[in-house]
Amino acid sequence: VQLQASGGGLVQAGASLRLSCKGASRTAVGWFRQAPGQEREFVAGISWPGRKIFHADSVKGRFTISRDNVLNTVYLQMDNLKPEDTAVYSCATRDSSYPGTSVSEYDYWGQGTQVTVSS
């Protein structure tokens, strides 16, 4: 399984970005982020085909995970971005249709995409 994440960039606080993760088919997908000097943390997860969705408390109400099963793409819509959202964002999948919320539950990882939010 090869995942390709894209969509990161440099934005000002309050702006929006949409990340894309292409390559996961018929499996759950999770988005994680890792800020410098910090551990990788769960951001959001979505089941196959998409009925179960989870978001970390720190992003609830601002980030939304979704998927397009025709395009085999999972999106992370990020609104009202804050400087503390700055991190490398990575997507991952696992051999299950149900999303996990921890790094150890995922088997396949894509490369990260940098998100930088300036104040």
Protein Blocks (a to p, Z undefined) as FASTA:
>chain_A
ZZddehiacddehiacddddehiehiacddddddehiacddfbdcddehlaccddfklgo
kaccdddfklopacdddehiafklgccddddddddfbdcfbfklpfbdcddddddddZZ
